[in-house]
Amino acid sequence: MTLKERERAFLIGAPLAIVPALVFLPAVVFLIVFPRVAHGGLIALLVLPACALVGSYGLWKLALGAVQKPWGLLNVLNFGALMVLLVIAGYTGLFLALMTLKL
């Protein structure tokens, strides 16, 4: 993988992985758990799989960029984006678990 391809993988993969991860928790809460809009379940049926597909593609791009040699700044940036994604996944899981206890 050339330097330009790794840069492109980071610039495409980071937003495609992080934004759907940030959208997932509010979408579940406001469309499924406490529906605030009419037909929230139907909207969630469209939004949540789209978030999963886009997020997995972005995660794939980040993972490819993080493990390519030679090691450099782009590897660190890809790894940092993966760590941010790990933190987002952690608090999303924690909040969803706490909501199931509350219900």
C-alpha positions in Angstrom: 0.0 0.0 0.0 1.5 3.3 -1.0 1.6 6.4 1.2 -1.2 8.0 -0.9 -3.4 4.9 -0.5 -2.9 4.8 3.2 -3.7 8.5 3.5 -6.9 7.9 1.5 -7.8 5.0 3.7 -7.5 7.1 6.8 -9.4 10.1 5.3 -12.3 7.9 4.1 -12.3 5.3 6.9 -12.2 7.6 9.9 -15.4 9.5 9.2 -17.2 6.4 7.9 -16.4 4.5 11.1 -16.8 7.1 13.7 -19.9 9.0 12.6 -22.2 5.9 12.4 -20.9 4.8 15.8 -21.9 8.2 17.3 -25.3 8.0 15.6 -26.1 4.4 16.7 -27.0 5.2 20.4 -29.3 8.1 19.8 -31.0 6.3 17.0 -31.7 3.3 19.2 -32.9 5.4 22.1 -35.1 7.8 20.2 -36.4 5.4 17.5 -36.8 2.1 19.4 -36.6 2.4 23.2 -38.5 5.6 23.6 -40.0 6.4 20.2 -40.4 10.1 19.8 -41.4 10.1 16.1 -44.2 8.4 14.3 -43.1 5.1 12.7 -39.9 5.1 14.7 -39.5 1.4 14.3 -39.7 1.6 10.5 -37.2 4.4 10.4 -34.9 2.4 12.7 -35.2 -0.5 10.3 -33.7 1.6 7.6 -31.2 3.7 9.7 -29.5 1.0 11.9 -28.5 -1.4 9.1 -27.2 1.5 7.1 -25.1 2.6 10.0 -23.8 -0.9 10.4 -22.8 -1.2 6.8 -21.1 2.1 6.5 -19.4 1.7 9.9 -18.0 -1.7 9.0 -16.7 -0.4 5.7 -15.0 2.5 7.5 -13.6 0.1 10.1 -12.2 -2.1 7.4 -10.4 0.9 5.8 -9.0 1.9 9.2 -7.8 -1.5 10.0 -6.0 -1.8 6.6 -4.3 1.5 7.1 -3.2 0.7 10.7 -1.3 -2.5 9.9 0.5 -1.5 6.7 4.3 -1.2 6.6 6.4 0.9 6.7 5.3 2.3 10.0 4.7 6.0 10.2 2.3 8.8 11.1 -0.6 7.4 9.2 -0.4 4.1 11.1 -0.6 6.1 14.3 -3.6 8.1 13.1 -5.4 5.0 12.0 -4.7 3.3 15.3 -5.9 6.4 17.2 -9.1 6.5 15.2 -9.6 2.8 16.1 -9.1 3.6 19.8 -11.7 6.4 19.6 -14.0 3.9 18.0 -13.3 1.5 20.8 -14.3 4.1 23.4 -17.5 5.0 21.6 -18.4 1.3 21.4 -17.7 0.9 25.1 -19.9 3.8 26.3 -22.7 2.8 23.8 -22.7 -0.7 25.2 -22.7 0.6 28.8 -25.6 3.0 28.2 -27.6 0.3 26.4 -27.0 -2.1 29.3 -28.0 0.5 31.8 -31.2 1.2 29.9 -32.2 -2.4 30.0 -31.8 -2.4 33.8 -34.0 0.8 34.0 -36.8 -0.7 31.9 
